[in-house]
Protein backbone atom coordinates (compact mmCIF):
# COMPACT_ATOMS: atom_id res chain seq x y z
CA UNK A 1 0.00 0.00 0.00
CA UNK A 2 2.74 2.43 0.87
CA UNK A 3 4.20 1.98 -2.63
CA UNK A 4 0.98 3.00 -4.37
CA UNK A 5 -0.45 5.67 -2.07
CA UNK A 6 0.66 8.37 0.32
CA UNK A 7 0.35 5.92 3.21
CA UNK A 8 3.16 5.34 5.66
CA UNK A 9 4.35 1.79 6.10
CA UNK A 10 3.01 1.67 9.65
CA UNK A 11 -0.44 2.86 8.54
CA UNK A 12 -0.42 0.46 5.60
CA UNK A 13 0.30 -2.47 7.90
CA UNK A 14 -2.62 -1.43 10.12
CA UNK A 15 -5.15 -1.63 7.25
CA UNK A 16 -7.56 -4.52 7.11
CA UNK A 17 -7.59 -7.05 4.31
CA UNK A 18 -10.90 -5.63 3.08
CA UNK A 19 -9.53 -2.08 2.89
CA UNK A 20 -6.51 -3.24 0.92
CA UNK A 21 -8.65 -5.35 -1.43
CA UNK A 22 -11.00 -2.41 -2.00
CA UNK A 23 -8.08 -0.13 -2.77
CA UNK A 24 -6.52 -2.48 -5.32
CA UNK A 25 -9.87 -3.14 -6.99
CA UNK A 26 -10.80 0.55 -7.18
CA UNK A 27 -11.19 2.51 -10.41
CA UNK A 28 -8.53 4.97 -9.26
CA UNK A 29 -5.97 2.18 -8.92
CA UNK A 30 -6.88 0.87 -12.39
CA UNK A 31 -6.29 4.36 -13.83
CA UNK A 32 -2.98 4.51 -11.95
CA UNK A 33 -1.91 1.21 -13.52
CA UNK A 34 -2.99 2.33 -17.00
CA UNK A 35 -1.01 5.57 -16.62
CA UNK A 36 2.05 3.61 -15.48
CA UNK A 37 1.70 1.32 -18.50
CA UNK A 38 1.44 4.30 -20.86
CA UNK A 39 4.51 5.84 -19.23
CA UNK A 40 6.39 2.55 -19.65
CA UNK A 41 5.42 2.33 -23.33
CA UNK A 42 6.57 5.90 -23.99
CA UNK A 43 9.92 5.31 -22.30
CA UNK A 44 10.32 2.04 -24.17
CA UNK A 45 9.62 3.79 -27.49
CA UNK A 46 12.27 6.42 -26.74
CA UNK A 47 14.77 3.71 -25.80
CA UNK A 48 14.07 1.82 -29.04
CA UNK A 49 14.61 4.97 -31.09
CA UNK A 50 17.87 5.69 -29.30
CA UNK A 51 18.94 2.10 -29.89
CA UNK A 52 18.24 2.54 -33.61
CA UNK A 53 20.28 5.75 -33.65
CA UNK A 54 23.21 3.97 -31.99
CA UNK A 55 22.97 1.09 -34.49
CA UNK A 56 22.85 3.61 -37.34
CA UNK A 57 25.96 5.34 -36.04
CA UNK A 58 27.71 1.97 -35.96
CA UNK A 59 26.79 1.37 -39.61
CA UNK A 60 28.08 4.83 -40.56
CA UNK A 61 31.30 4.18 -38.64
CA UNK A 62 31.86 0.86 -40.44
CA UNK A 63 31.13 2.48 -43.82
CA UNK A 64 33.63 5.26 -43.20
CA UNK A 65 36.22 2.74 -42.02
CA UNK A 66 35.74 0.70 -45.21
CA UNK A 67 36.02 3.79 -47.44
CA UNK A 68 39.33 4.78 -45.80
CA UNK A 69 40.91 1.39 -46.58
The first five atom37 places (N, CA, C, CB, O) and aatype in JSON, in Angstrom:
{
  "aatype": [20, 20, 20, 20, 20, 20, 20, 20, 20, 20, 20, 20, 20, 20, 20, 20, 20, 20, 20, 20, 20, 20, 20, 20, 20, 20, 20, 20, 20, 20, 20, 20, 20, 20, 20, 20, 20, 20, 20, 20, 20, 20, 20, 20, 20, 20, 20, 20, 20, 20, 20, 20, 20, 20, 20, 20, 20, 20, 20, 20, 20, 20, 20, 20, 20, 20, 20, 20, 20],
  "atom_mask": [
    [1, 1, 1, 1, 1],
    [1, 1, 1, 1, 1],
    [1, 1, 1, 1, 1],
    [1, 1, 1, 1, 1],
    [1, 1, 1, 1, 1],
    [1, 1, 1, 1, 1],
    [1, 1, 1, 1, 1],
    [1, 1, 1, 1, 1],
    [1, 1, 1, 1, 1],
    [1, 1, 1, 1, 1],
    [1, 1, 1, 1, 1],
    [1, 1, 1, 1, 1],
    [1, 1, 1, 1, 1],
    [1, 1, 1, 1, 1],
    [1, 1, 1, 1, 1],
    [1, 1, 1, 1, 1],
    [1, 1, 1, 1, 1],
    [1, 1, 1, 1, 1],
    [1, 1, 1, 1, 1],
    [1, 1, 1, 1, 1],
    [1, 1, 1, 1, 1],
    [1, 1, 1, 1, 1],
    [1, 1, 1, 1, 1],
    [1, 1, 1, 1, 1],
    [1, 1, 1, 1, 1],
    [1, 1, 1, 1, 1],
    [1, 1, 1, 1, 1],
    [1, 1, 1, 1, 1],
    [1, 1, 1, 1, 1],
    [1, 1, 1, 1, 1],
    [1, 1, 1, 1, 1],
    [1, 1, 1, 1, 1],
    [1, 1, 1, 1, 1],
    [1, 1, 1, 1, 1],
    [1, 1, 1, 1, 1],
    [1, 1, 1, 1, 1],
    [1, 1, 1, 1, 1],
    [1, 1, 1, 1, 1],
    [1, 1, 1, 1, 1],
    [1, 1, 1, 1, 1],
    [1, 1, 1, 1, 1],
    [1, 1, 1, 1, 1],
    [1, 1, 1, 1, 1],
    [1, 1, 1, 1, 1],
    [1, 1, 1, 1, 1],
    [1, 1, 1, 1, 1],
    [1, 1, 1, 1, 1],
    [1, 1, 1, 1, 1],
    [1, 1, 1, 1, 1],
    [1, 1, 1, 1, 1],
    [1, 1, 1, 1, 1],
    [1, 1, 1, 1, 1],
    [1, 1, 1, 1, 1],
    [1, 1, 1, 1, 1],
    [1, 1, 1, 1, 1],
    [1, 1, 1, 1, 1],
    [1, 1, 1, 1, 1],
    [1, 1, 1, 1, 1],
    [1, 1, 1, 1, 1],
    [1, 1, 1, 1, 1],
    [1, 1, 1, 1, 1],
    [1, 1, 1, 1, 1],
    [1, 1, 1, 1, 1],
    [1, 1, 1, 1, 1],
    [1, 1, 1, 1, 1],
    [1, 1, 1, 1, 1],
    [1, 1, 1, 1, 1],
    [1, 1, 1, 1, 1],
    [1, 1, 1, 1, 1]
  ],
  "atom_positions": [
    [[0.81, -1.19, 0.0], [0.0, 0.0, 0.0], [0.86, 1.26, 0.0], [-0.93, 0.0, 1.19], [0.56, 2.23, -0.69]],
    [[1.93, 1.21, 0.78], [2.74, 2.43, 0.87], [3.44, 2.74, -0.46], [3.78, 2.29, 1.98], [3.84, 3.88, -0.69]],
    [[3.59, 1.73, -1.32], [4.2, 1.98, -2.63], [3.25, 2.67, -3.59], [4.66, 0.67, -3.24], [3.7, 3.38, -4.5]],
    [[1.95, 2.49, -3.42], [0.98, 3.0, -4.37], [0.17, 4.19, -3.86], [0.06, 1.92, -4.75], [-0.6, 4.77, -4.62]],
    [[0.31, 4.55, -2.61], [-0.45, 5.67, -2.07], [0.42, 6.44, -1.1], [-1.75, 5.19, -1.39], [1.54, 6.03, -0.78]],
    [[-0.09, 7.54, -0.63], [0.66, 8.37, 0.32], [0.44, 7.86, 1.75], [0.23, 9.86, 0.21], [0.16, 8.64, 2.67]],
    [[0.57, 6.55, 1.92], [0.35, 5.92, 3.21], [1.69, 5.49, 3.78], [-0.61, 4.71, 3.09], [2.51, 4.89, 3.08]],
    [[1.92, 5.79, 5.04], [3.16, 5.34, 5.66], [3.12, 3.83, 5.81], [3.38, 6.04, 7.03], [2.05, 3.22, 5.79]],
    [[4.28, 3.23, 5.96], [4.35, 1.79, 6.1], [3.58, 1.31, 7.33], [5.79, 1.34, 6.18], [2.89, 0.3, 7.28]],
    [[3.71, 2.05, 8.42], [3.01, 1.67, 9.65], [1.49, 1.7, 9.43], [3.39, 2.62, 10.81], [0.79, 0.77, 9.82]],
    [[0.99, 2.76, 8.8], [-0.44, 2.86, 8.54], [-0.9, 1.78, 7.55], [-0.79, 4.24, 8.0], [-2.0, 1.24, 7.68]],
    [[-0.06, 1.49, 6.58], [-0.42, 0.46, 5.6], [-0.53, -0.91, 6.27], [0.62, 0.41, 4.47], [-1.41, -1.7, 5.93]],
    [[0.35, -1.18, 7.21], [0.3, -2.47, 7.9], [-0.9, -2.57, 8.83], [1.58, -2.68, 8.7], [-1.33, -3.68, 9.17]],
    [[-1.45, -1.43, 9.24], [-2.62, -1.43, 10.12], [-3.95, -1.59, 9.36], [-2.65, -0.15, 10.92], [-4.99, -1.78, 9.98]],
    [[-3.92, -1.51, 8.04], [-5.15, -1.63, 7.25], [-5.67, -3.07, 7.28], [-4.91, -1.17, 5.8], [-4.9, -4.02, 7.4]],
    [[-6.97, -3.18, 7.15], [-7.56, -4.52, 7.11], [-7.46, -5.09, 5.7], [-9.04, -4.48, 7.57], [-7.21, -4.36, 4.74]],
    [[-7.64, -6.38, 5.61], [-7.59, -7.05, 4.31], [-8.65, -6.47, 3.38], [-7.8, -8.56, 4.48], [-8.39, -6.29, 2.19]],
    [[-9.81, -6.18, 3.89], [-10.9, -5.63, 3.08], [-10.54, -4.25, 2.53], [-12.19, -5.54, 3.91], [-10.83, -3.96, 1.37]],
    [[-9.93, -3.42, 3.35], [-9.53, -2.08, 2.89], [-8.49, -2.18, 1.78], [-8.98, -1.26, 4.06], [-8.55, -1.44, 0.8]],
    [[-7.55, -3.07, 1.94], [-6.51, -3.24, 0.92], [-7.12, -3.78, -0.37], [-5.39, -4.19, 1.42], [-6.8, -3.3, -1.45]],
    [[-8.0, -4.78, -0.25], [-8.65, -5.35, -1.43], [-9.47, -4.28, -2.15], [-9.56, -6.53, -1.03], [-9.44, -4.19, -3.38]],
    [[-10.2, -3.47, -1.39], [-11.0, -2.41, -2.0], [-10.12, -1.39, -2.72], [-11.85, -1.7, -0.94], [-10.48, -0.9, -3.79]],
    [[-8.99, -1.08, -2.14], [-8.08, -0.13, -2.77], [-7.56, -0.66, -4.11], [-6.9, 0.18, -1.83], [-7.59, 0.04, -5.12]],
    [[-7.1, -1.91, -4.1], [-6.52, -2.48, -5.32], [-7.57, -2.8, -6.38], [-5.75, -3.72, -4.99], [-7.23, -2.97, -7.55]],
    [[-8.83, -2.9, -6.0], [-9.87, -3.14, -6.99], [-10.61, -1.86, -7.38], [-10.86, -4.16, -6.46], [-11.6, -1.91, -8.1]],
    [[-10.13, -0.73, -6.9], [-10.8, 0.55, -7.18], [-10.5, 1.04, -8.6], [-10.38, 1.6, -6.16], [-9.51, 0.65, -9.22]],
    [[-11.37, 1.9, -9.09], [-11.19, 2.51, -10.41], [-9.96, 3.41, -10.44], [-12.44, 3.31, -10.8], [-9.26, 3.48, -11.45]],
    [[-9.7, 4.08, -9.33], [-8.53, 4.97, -9.26], [-7.24, 4.18, -9.41], [-8.53, 5.74, -7.92], [-6.31, 4.62, -10.08]],
    [[-7.18, 3.01, -8.8], [-5.97, 2.18, -8.92], [-5.83, 1.64, -10.33], [-6.01, 1.02, -7.9], [-4.71, 1.52, -10.83]],
    [[-6.93, 1.31, -10.99], [-6.88, 0.87, -12.39], [-6.34, 1.98, -13.28], [-8.28, 0.42, -12.87], [-5.52, 1.72, -14.16]],
    [[-6.81, 3.22, -13.06], [-6.29, 4.36, -13.83], [-4.8, 4.55, -13.57], [-7.06, 5.66, -13.49], [-4.04, 4.82, -14.49]],
    [[-4.39, 4.39, -12.31], [-2.98, 4.51, -11.95], [-2.16, 3.49, -12.73], [-2.79, 4.31, -10.43], [-1.11, 3.83, -13.29]],
    [[-2.63, 2.25, -12.78], [-1.91, 1.21, -13.52], [-1.87, 1.51, -15.01], [-2.55, -0.15, -13.29], [-0.84, 1.29, -15.66]],
    [[-2.96, 2.0, -15.57], [-2.99, 2.33, -17.0], [-2.01, 3.46, -17.3], [-4.41, 2.73, -17.43], [-1.32, 3.43, -18.32]],
    [[-1.95, 4.46, -16.43], [-1.01, 5.57, -16.62], [0.43, 5.09, -16.53], [-1.25, 6.67, -15.59], [1.28, 5.54, -17.29]],
    [[0.7, 4.17, -15.6], [2.05, 3.61, -15.48], [2.41, 2.82, -16.74], [2.16, 2.7, -14.24], [3.55, 2.88, -17.21]],
    [[1.45, 2.09, -17.29], [1.7, 1.32, -18.5], [1.97, 2.24, -19.68], [0.51, 0.41, -18.81], [2.86, 1.98, -20.49]],
    [[1.21, 3.32, -19.8], [1.44, 4.3, -20.86], [2.81, 4.92, -20.72], [0.35, 5.39, -20.84], [3.53, 5.09, -21.7]],
    [[3.18, 5.27, -19.5], [4.51, 5.84, -19.23], [5.6, 4.86, -19.63], [4.64, 6.23, -17.74], [6.61, 5.25, -20.22]],
    [[5.41, 3.58, -19.29], [6.39, 2.55, -19.65], [6.52, 2.46, -21.17], [5.99, 1.19, -19.05], [7.63, 2.38, -21.7]],
    [[5.39, 2.46, -21.88], [5.42, 2.33, -23.33], [6.13, 3.51, -23.98], [4.0, 2.21, -23.88], [6.88, 3.34, -24.94]],
    [[5.89, 4.72, -23.45], [6.57, 5.9, -23.99], [8.07, 5.82, -23.78], [6.02, 7.17, -23.34], [8.85, 6.1, -24.69]],
    [[8.48, 5.44, -22.58], [9.92, 5.31, -22.3], [10.54, 4.21, -23.15], [10.15, 5.01, -20.82], [11.67, 4.35, -23.62]],
    [[9.81, 3.13, -23.35], [10.32, 2.04, -24.17], [10.48, 2.49, -25.63], [9.39, 0.83, -24.09], [11.45, 2.12, -26.29]],
    [[9.53, 3.28, -26.12], [9.62, 3.79, -27.49], [10.84, 4.7, -27.66], [8.34, 4.56, -27.86], [11.55, 4.61, -28.66]],
    [[11.09, 5.55, -26.68], [12.27, 6.42, -26.74], [13.54, 5.58, -26.73], [12.28, 7.42, -25.55], [14.47, 5.85, -27.5]],
    [[13.58, 4.57, -25.87], [14.77, 3.71, -25.8], [15.0, 2.97, -27.11], [14.63, 2.7, -24.66], [16.14, 2.81, -27.54]],
    [[13.93, 2.51, -27.75], [14.07, 1.82, -29.04], [14.59, 2.77, -30.11], [12.73, 1.22, -29.48], [15.42, 2.38, -30.93]],
    [[14.12, 3.99, -30.1], [14.61, 4.97, -31.09], [16.09, 5.28, -30.85], [13.77, 6.27, -31.02], [16.86, 5.37, -31.8]],
    [[16.46, 5.44, -29.6], [17.87, 5.69, -29.3], [18.73, 4.5, -29.7], [18.06, 5.99, -27.8], [19.84, 4.67, -30.2]],
    [[18.22, 3.3, -29.49], [18.94, 2.1, -29.89], [19.14, 2.08, -31.4], [18.19, 0.84, -29.45], [20.22, 1.72, -31.88]],
    [[18.11, 2.48, -32.15], [18.24, 2.54, -33.61], [19.26, 3.59, -34.05], [16.89, 2.84, -34.24], [19.99, 3.39, -35.01]],
    [[19.3, 4.71, -33.34], [20.28, 5.75, -33.65], [21.7, 5.22, -33.41], [20.03, 7.03, -32.8], [22.59, 5.44, -34.22]],
    [[21.89, 4.52, -32.3], [23.21, 3.97, -31.99], [23.61, 2.94, -33.04], [23.21, 3.33, -30.58], [24.76, 2.92, -33.49]],
    [[22.67, 2.08, -33.44], [22.97, 1.09, -34.49], [23.31, 1.79, -35.8], [21.78, 0.13, -34.69], [24.22, 1.37, -36.51]],
    [[22.58, 2.85, -36.12], [22.85, 3.61, -37.34], [24.23, 4.25, -37.32], [21.8, 4.67, -37.54], [24.92, 4.27, -38.33]],
    [[24.62, 4.76, -36.16], [25.96, 5.34, -36.04], [27.04, 4.27, -36.22], [26.13, 6.03, -34.67], [28.1, 4.54, -36.79]],
    [[26.77, 3.07, -35.76], [27.71, 1.97, -35.96], [27.86, 1.63, -37.43], [27.27, 0.73, -35.2], [28.97, 1.36, -37.9]],
    [[26.75, 1.64, -38.17], [26.79, 1.37, -39.61], [27.59, 2.46, -40.33], [25.36, 1.28, -40.19], [28.41, 2.18, -41.2]],
    [[27.34, 3.71, -39.95], [28.08, 4.83, -40.56], [29.57, 4.69, -40.26], [27.55, 6.19, -40.03], [30.4, 4.9, -41.14]],
    [[29.9, 4.34, -39.03], [31.3, 4.18, -38.64], [31.97, 3.07, -39.46], [31.4, 3.86, -37.14], [33.1, 3.24, -39.91]],
    [[31.29, 1.96, -39.65], [31.86, 0.86, -40.44], [32.03, 1.28, -41.9], [30.96, -0.39, -40.34], [33.02, 0.93, -42.54]],
    [[31.06, 2.02, -42.42], [31.13, 2.48, -43.82], [32.31, 3.41, -44.01], [29.82, 3.2, -44.23], [33.05, 3.28, -44.99]],
    [[32.5, 4.33, -43.1], [33.63, 5.26, -43.2], [34.96, 4.51, -43.07], [33.54, 6.37, -42.11], [35.92, 4.81, -43.77]],
    [[34.99, 3.53, -42.18], [36.22, 2.74, -42.02], [36.54, 1.97, -43.29], [36.09, 1.76, -40.84], [37.7, 1.87, -43.67]],
    [[35.51, 1.43, -43.97], [35.74, 0.7, -45.21], [36.17, 1.62, -46.34], [34.49, -0.05, -45.61], [36.97, 1.22, -47.17]],
    [[35.66, 2.83, -46.39], [36.02, 3.79, -47.44], [37.49, 4.21, -47.27], [35.08, 5.04, -47.4], [38.18, 4.42, -48.27]],
    [[37.95, 4.33, -46.07], [39.33, 4.78, -45.8], [40.35, 3.71, -46.13], [39.49, 5.2, -44.35], [41.54, 4.01, -46.22]],
    [[39.94, 2.48, -46.3], [40.91, 1.39, -46.58], [41.36, 1.43, -47.97], [40.32, 0.05, -46.3], [42.17, 0.59, -48.38]]
  ]
}
